[in-house]
Amino acid sequence: MARRPTIKDIARQAGVSESAVSFALNDRPGVSQDTRARVRRVAEELGWQPNSAARALSGEQSGAVGMVLARPAHTLGVESFFLQLVSGIQEVLAAGRIALLFQVVEDLDAECAVYRRWWAERRVDGVVVVDPRTDDPRPALLEQLALPAVTVGETGPAAESPGCPDSADSADSADSADSPGSSGSGAPGAPAAPAALSAVRADDAGAMAQVLDHLYGLGHRRIAHVAGLPGLAHTERRIVSLRAEALRLGLGPGQVRSVTTDYSDAEGAEATRRILAEPEPPTAIVYDNDVMAVAGVAVASELGIPVPGGLSVVAWDDSALCRVTRPRLTALVRDTAGFGRLAAEELLALLAGGRPRSRESELPRLEPRESTAPPPAAY
C-alpha cells in the first residue's frame, strides 16, 4: 500500500524546513510568497491532503458534516426519497470538498448517542437532522453540544427528553469543553455557546389540499390515508391536514381516516387489505410514499378491485416507480434533490457564521395520471 505523503516529505522535496511548510500550507505569515507557492506546488504534486483529525484537535473545522437516520433498515432500500435527498445534499457538499458522514441506527436513543460521540471526537462540523418528531429531544441536545444543525422538516421547540440525556453525562469522553462551533477557544470547563439551528420545511398542508381537491372533484367521498411512521412530525401534519381539508370540503370524520405504517411495502399492503375489507371501504387511498402505493395497487388487483375503476390511488412522492407501474400513479411531484440542496446550503451558511433561519421548499405539484378516476357508479 502506498504511504501517505507527510509534511516532512514536502519539506525535503521543496528544500525548506517543516515549520516553513506548516506556515505555507496554513496561510500563516513567516514565509515568502515564492516559498509559499513552491511548497503548495510540491504538496499538490505529492497528493498531500490535510489530516482532518489533526485539524479538529487543533480547533479547526473537520471538513465533514453528519447525517443520522433512525429508521428500520429494511425500509430504506426500496424508498427513493432518501436517495434523492442525500444526492442533493452531496451535490452541494462535494462542490465545497466537504465530506458527508452518514449512519443508520435503530432508534432515536442510538441517534443521540452518535451525536454525542461525534461531538466528543470532533468528527463533524454540523449535522443534517431528518425525520423531526412531534416531541423531539434532538434540538436540545444539539444546543447543549453547540453542534450547528439544519432540520429537514418542521419541528417544535427544543425540549428535554429521557431519550437524549443531558450531554454533560457523556462529556467526560472529551478532553475539554471545546466543541464544533466553539472554535476551540473555550477554557476547560467553560459552557459551549448555543448551537445554530436552522430548518427547511415542506408545505404538507398545501400538498394535502391539492390531493383532496383532486379526489373530491372526481366525486370521492370516502378517502383513506395510509401514512408513515407515527410520532414523526410530517406524519402528524399530514394526518391533521387530511382532517382539516376534509372538514373544509364538508366531509365528516367517518368519511376520511388515516392509518400509520413503517413505510414498507409489506405494511402498506397489509394496511390496504384491512381497509378494503371494511363494510364500507374507501373509494380512494392516499399513500405516504411510492412503494406503499404500488403495493396497494397489487393488493387491489389480488382482490379483484380494478384501479382506477374500483379504487383510486395517489402516491405522496413521485418517482420512476410511479411512472412505470400500470396504471401509472397519480402523485405529488416535488424536487426532493432540491430539498437536499437547500438543506446543505443552509448548513454551510451556518458554518460560515450565518444566522439561523427557517426556509420553505417549493410546494409540490399534483400530477394526475391513470390511477385516479371517478368512483364506481354504484357509489
C-alpha positions in Angstrom: 0.0 0.0 0.0 1.4 3.4 -0.9 2.4 5.6 2.0 0.7 8.9 2.5 2.9 11.9 1.9 3.8 13.9 5.0 4.9 17.4 5.8 8.4 16.0 6.2 8.3 14.7 2.6 7.1 18.1 1.3 9.9 19.9 3.2 12.6 17.6 1.8 11.4 17.9 -1.8 10.8 21.7 -1.5 14.2 22.3 0.2 12.7 24.1 3.2 12.1 23.4 6.9 9.0 21.6 8.2 7.9 24.8 10.0 8.1 26.7 6.7 5.8 24.0 5.1 3.3 24.4 8.0 3.3 28.2 7.6 2.8 27.9 3.9 0.0 25.3 3.9 -1.9 27.1 6.7 -1.6 30.5 5.1 0.3 32.0 8.0 3.0 34.7 7.9 6.7 33.8 8.1 7.5 32.6 4.6 7.9 34.5 1.3 5.3 34.3 -1.4 7.8 32.3 -3.6 8.3 29.8 -0.8 4.6 29.5 -0.2 3.9 28.9 -3.9 6.8 26.3 -4.1 5.5 24.4 -1.1 1.9 24.3 -2.3 3.1 23.1 -5.7 5.1 20.3 -4.2 2.2 19.4 -1.9 -0.1 19.1 -4.9 2.4 17.0 -6.9 2.8 14.6 -3.9 -1.0 14.4 -3.5 -0.9 15.6 0.1 -4.1 16.3 2.0 -4.5 17.8 5.5 -5.3 15.3 8.3 -8.9 16.0 9.3 -8.5 14.5 12.8 -5.4 16.7 13.4 -7.2 19.8 12.2 -10.1 19.1 14.5 -7.8 18.6 17.5 -6.2 22.0 16.8 -9.6 23.7 16.8 -10.0 23.9 13.0 -13.0 22.5 11.2 -13.1 18.8 10.4 -14.3 19.3 6.8 -17.2 16.9 7.3 -20.9 17.1 8.2 -23.1 14.3 9.5 -26.5 12.8 8.9 -28.0 10.0 11.1 -31.1 8.1 10.0 -33.1 6.3 12.7 -35.4 4.2 10.5 -36.0 0.5 10.1 -33.1 -0.6 7.8 -35.4 -2.8 5.7 -37.5 0.3 4.6 -34.5 2.2 3.1 -33.6 0.0 0.1 -36.9 0.5 -1.6 -37.7 4.1 -0.8 -36.4 6.7 -3.3 -37.0 9.8 -1.1 -33.8 9.5 0.9 -31.7 8.5 -2.1 -32.8 11.7 -3.8 -32.4 13.8 -0.6 -28.9 12.6 0.0 -27.9 13.1 -3.6 -29.0 16.8 -3.3 -27.0 17.2 -0.1 -24.0 15.6 -1.5 -24.1 17.7 -4.6 -23.6 20.9 -2.5 -21.1 19.4 -0.2 -18.9 17.9 -2.9 -18.7 21.3 -4.6 -17.1 22.6 -1.3 -15.0 19.5 -0.9 -16.9 18.6 2.3 -17.5 15.0 3.3 -20.8 13.6 4.3 -20.7 11.1 7.3 -23.8 9.0 7.1 -25.0 6.5 9.6 -28.2 4.4 10.0 -29.2 3.4 13.5 -32.1 1.5 15.1 -33.8 4.2 17.2 -33.7 7.8 18.5 -31.6 6.9 21.5 -28.9 5.5 19.3 -29.1 8.6 17.1 -28.5 10.8 20.1 -25.5 8.6 21.1 -24.0 9.2 17.7 -24.3 12.9 18.0 -22.5 12.8 21.4 -19.8 10.6 20.1 -19.2 12.8 17.0 -19.1 15.8 19.3 -16.5 14.2 21.6 -14.4 13.0 18.7 -14.8 16.3 16.7 -15.8 14.2 13.7 -18.2 16.7 12.1 -18.7 20.5 12.0 -22.5 20.2 11.8 -25.4 17.9 11.1 -28.4 17.5 8.9 -31.3 16.3 11.1 -34.1 14.3 9.4 -37.5 13.0 10.5 -38.4 15.6 13.1 -40.6 14.2 15.9 -43.6 15.8 17.4 -41.8 15.8 20.8 -38.3 16.0 19.6 -35.3 15.8 22.1 -32.6 16.4 19.4 -32.7 20.2 19.2 -32.0 20.5 22.9 -29.1 18.0 22.7 -27.6 19.8 19.7 -27.8 23.1 21.5 -26.1 21.6 24.5 -23.3 20.3 22.3 -23.1 23.6 20.3 -23.3 21.5 17.2 -24.8 23.5 14.3 -27.7 21.8 12.5 -30.3 22.0 9.9 -33.6 20.2 10.4 -35.2 18.8 7.3 -38.9 19.3 8.0 -40.5 21.2 10.8 -40.1 20.6 14.5 -41.3 22.2 17.7 -39.2 24.0 20.3 -36.2 22.1 21.7 -37.2 20.0 24.8 -35.6 17.8 27.3 -36.3 14.1 26.9 -35.2 10.9 28.6 -34.4 9.6 25.1 -31.4 12.0 24.9 -29.8 12.5 28.3 -28.0 15.8 29.0 -24.8 15.9 27.1 -22.9 16.6 30.4 -23.4 12.9 31.2 -21.1 12.0 28.4 -18.8 15.0 28.3 -16.1 13.1 30.2 -15.3 11.3 26.9 -13.9 14.6 25.6 -10.7 16.1 26.9 -12.1 19.7 27.1 -15.2 21.8 26.7 -14.2 22.7 23.2 -16.7 21.6 20.6 -17.6 22.0 17.0 -19.0 25.5 16.7 -16.9 26.9 19.6 -13.8 27.5 17.5 -11.7 25.5 20.1 -11.1 28.6 22.2 -13.2 27.9 25.3 -11.4 27.4 28.6 -11.6 23.9 30.1 -15.0 23.5 31.8 -16.5 26.6 30.1 -20.0 26.2 28.7 -20.3 25.9 25.0 -22.0 28.6 23.0 -25.6 27.7 21.9 -25.7 25.9 18.6 -27.1 27.4 15.5 -30.3 25.5 14.4 -32.0 26.2 11.1 -34.8 24.4 9.3 -36.0 23.7 5.8 -39.7 22.9 5.6 -42.2 21.4 3.2 -45.8 22.6 2.9 -47.6 19.4 3.7 -50.9 21.2 4.3 -50.8 22.8 0.8 -49.9 19.4 -0.7 -52.8 17.6 1.0 -55.2 20.3 -0.1 -54.3 19.6 -3.7 -54.8 15.8 -3.2 -58.2 16.2 -1.5 -59.4 18.8 -4.0 -58.5 16.4 -6.9 -60.2 13.4 -5.3 -63.3 15.4 -4.2 -63.6 16.9 -7.6 -63.7 13.4 -9.1 -66.6 12.6 -6.7 -64.8 10.6 -4.0 -66.4 11.0 -0.5 -64.7 8.1 1.3 -61.0 8.5 1.4 -58.3 6.7 3.4 -54.7 7.8 4.1 -52.0 5.1 4.6 -49.5 7.2 6.5 -45.9 6.7 7.6 -44.3 6.2 11.0 -46.3 7.5 14.0 -44.6 10.2 16.0 -42.9 11.8 13.0 -43.8 15.5 12.7 -44.6 15.2 9.0 -46.8 12.1 9.6 -48.8 14.0 12.2 -49.0 17.1 9.9 -50.4 15.1 7.1 -53.0 13.4 9.3 -54.1 16.8 10.7 -54.1 18.3 7.2 -56.3 15.5 5.9 -58.9 16.1 8.6 -58.8 19.9 8.1 -59.2 19.6 4.3 -62.0 17.1 4.7 -63.8 19.4 7.0 -63.3 22.3 4.6 -65.0 20.1 1.9 -67.8 19.1 4.1 -66.7 15.5 4.7 -67.4 14.1 8.1 -65.0 12.2 10.4 -66.4 8.8 9.2 -65.6 9.6 5.6 -61.8 10.1 6.0 -59.3 8.2 8.1 -55.6 7.6 8.5 -53.6 4.5 9.5 -49.9 4.5 10.3 -47.2 2.1 9.0 -43.4 1.8 8.8 -43.3 3.0 5.2 -42.6 -0.5 3.9 -44.4 -2.3 1.1 -45.3 -5.1 3.5 -47.1 -2.8 6.0 -48.6 -0.8 3.1 -50.0 -3.9 1.6 -51.4 -5.1 5.0 -53.0 -1.8 5.7 -54.6 -1.8 2.3 -56.1 -5.3 2.9 -57.6 -4.2 6.2 -59.1 -1.0 4.7 -60.6 -2.7 1.7 -62.1 -5.4 3.9 -64.2 -2.9 5.8 -68.0 -2.9 5.4 -67.8 0.5 3.6 -64.3 0.6 2.1 -62.9 3.9 0.7 -63.1 4.6 -3.0 -59.7 6.4 -2.9 -56.5 5.8 -0.9 -53.6 8.3 -0.5 -50.2 6.6 0.3 -47.4 8.4 2.0 -44.8 7.0 -0.4 -44.5 5.4 -3.8 -43.6 1.9 -2.5 -46.7 1.6 -0.4 -48.9 2.9 -3.3 -47.5 0.3 -5.7 -48.1 -2.4 -3.0 -51.7 -1.1 -2.6 -52.4 -1.4 -6.3 -51.1 -5.0 -6.2 -53.4 -5.8 -3.3 -56.4 -4.3 -5.0 -55.6 -6.4 -8.1 -55.4 -9.6 -5.9 -58.9 -8.7 -4.5 -60.3 -8.2 -8.0 -60.7 -4.4 -7.4 -59.7 -2.5 -10.6 -57.6 0.6 -10.3 -59.0 3.2 -11.0 -62.4 1.7 -11.9 -63.0 0.4 -8.3 -60.3 2.3 -6.4 -58.3 5.5 -7.0 -54.7 5.6 -5.7 -52.5 8.6 -5.0 -48.8 8.5 -4.1 -47.4 11.3 -1.9 -44.0 11.2 -3.6 -43.5 10.8 -7.4 -40.7 8.5 -8.6 -39.8 6.4 -11.6 -41.8 3.6 -9.9 -45.0 5.6 -10.1 -44.4 6.3 -13.8 -43.6 2.7 -14.9 -46.4 1.0 -12.8 -49.6 0.2 -14.7 -51.7 2.1 -14.3 -49.3 5.0 -13.9 -49.8 6.5 -10.5 -51.2 10.0 -9.7 -48.5 11.5 -7.5 -47.2 14.7 -5.9 -44.2 15.9 -7.8 -41.5 17.7 -5.9 -37.8 18.4 -6.3 -36.5 16.1 -3.5 -32.9 16.6 -4.5 -33.5 20.3 -4.5 -34.8 19.9 -0.9 -31.5 18.3 0.0 -29.5 21.0 -1.8 -31.4 23.6 0.2 -30.7 21.8 3.5 -26.9 21.6 2.7 -26.8 25.3 1.6 -28.4 26.3 4.9 -25.9 24.2 6.9 -22.9 25.7 5.1 -24.3 29.1 5.7 -24.5 28.4 9.4 -20.9 27.1 9.4 -19.8 30.3 7.7 -21.3 32.3 10.5 -24.7 33.0 9.1 -27.8 33.4 11.3 -30.3 30.5 11.9 -33.4 30.8 9.8 -36.3 28.7 8.5 -36.9 28.3 4.8 -39.7 26.6 2.9 -39.2 24.4 -0.2 -41.3 24.8 -3.3 -44.9 23.5 -3.0 -45.3 20.0 -4.6 -47.4 19.8 -7.7 -50.1 17.1 -8.1 -49.6 15.2 -11.3 -52.9 13.4 -12.2 -52.3 10.1 -14.0 -54.2 6.9 -14.8 -54.7 5.7 -11.2 -57.4 8.2 -10.3 -60.9 8.5 -11.8 -64.5 9.0 -10.6 -65.7 6.4 -8.1 -67.8 3.4 -9.2 -71.3 4.4 -10.4 -72.9 2.3 -7.6 -71.2 4.5 -5.1 
